[in-house]
Each structure stands twice: as structure tokens, then as C-alpha cells.
Amino acid sequence: MTRTEIEEKVRDFMIEDMEIAAEKVHANALLKEDMGIDSLDYVDIIVIVNRIFGFKIKLEEMTNVKTLGDFCDYIEQKIKE
């Protein structure tokens, strides 16, 4: 899966499943501050990522994930493992 495909899938589920306004979904958007993602949303994101990408997010690995771009980096790294 290419980086572009990862970004498209993440963008799609953020807009459709997480119901975040499309204009807020961009690489530099801060997950909490700009996109409004809270701890309950992370539970949904874990389920969605498992369904779409086939792996489980480990919250302890997400400590440095601040932006949507960071999140895509994390997914790309996990897919390559």
C-alpha cells in the first residue's frame, strides 16, 4: 500500500466514520486541538484501523503522534513491519 493510499483511507474514515469536517482533515491538523479527537474517539479509531489496515494500534506507540501526518507515518511504519 502506498503512502497516498494510506492518506486517502485515513482521510475517508476521518470524514465518514469520525464525522470530522473535510476542511479540518489535512496533514498538519492536530488530532486533539484541530480535529477534536478525544480518548473515546481513539477506541473507534483503533477498531477502524484494525478493519482497514489489519493491525491493532498500541496506544503506547502513539505518544509522539500529534498530527494527522504523524498518524499516517505511524500507519505506514506498521504496514511495513
C-alpha positions in Angstrom: 0.0 0.0 0.0 1.4 3.4 -1.0 1.6 6.5 1.2 -1.1 8.1 -1.0 -3.4 5.2 -0.5 -2.9 5.3 3.3 -3.6 9.1 3.4 -6.8 8.6 1.3 -8.1 5.8 3.5 -7.3 7.8 6.7 -8.9 10.9 5.3 -12.0 9.0 4.2 -12.6 7.3 7.6 -11.9 10.6 9.5 -14.6 12.3 7.4 -17.1 9.5 7.1 -16.7 7.4 10.3 -15.4 10.1 12.7 -17.6 12.8 11.2 -14.9 15.4 11.1 -15.4 18.3 8.7 -13.4 17.8 5.5 -11.6 21.1 5.8 -10.1 20.0 9.1 -8.6 16.8 7.7 -5.2 17.7 6.5 -1.6 16.5 7.2 -0.8 19.3 9.7 -4.0 19.1 11.6 -3.5 18.4 15.3 -5.6 15.4 16.2 -6.9 16.7 19.5 -6.9 20.5 19.1 -7.8 20.9 15.4 -9.8 17.7 14.8 -11.4 17.4 18.2 -10.4 13.7 18.7 -10.8 12.7 22.4 -10.0 9.5 24.3 -13.3 7.9 23.4 -12.7 8.6 19.7 -9.4 6.7 19.9 -11.3 3.5 20.7 -13.3 3.9 17.5 -10.1 4.7 15.6 -8.4 1.5 16.9 -11.4 -0.6 15.6 -11.4 1.2 12.2 -7.6 0.9 11.7 -7.8 -2.8 12.5 -10.6 -3.3 10.0 -9.0 -1.2 7.2 -5.3 -1.9 7.7 -5.3 -5.2 9.5 -3.3 -4.3 12.7 -4.0 -3.2 16.2 -2.8 0.2 17.4 -0.8 0.1 20.5 -1.6 3.3 22.5 1.9 3.4 24.0 3.3 3.7 20.5 1.1 6.7 19.8 2.7 9.1 22.3 4.5 11.1 19.6 1.5 11.1 17.2 0.2 14.7 17.3 -0.9 15.5 13.8 -2.7 13.6 11.1 0.6 13.4 9.2 2.2 11.7 12.2 -0.7 9.3 12.3 -0.2 8.4 8.6 3.5 7.9 9.3 2.6 5.5 12.2 0.3 3.5 9.9 2.9 3.4 7.1 5.5 2.2 9.5 3.3 -0.6 11.0 2.3 -1.8 7.5 5.9 -2.2 6.5 6.7 -4.3 9.6 
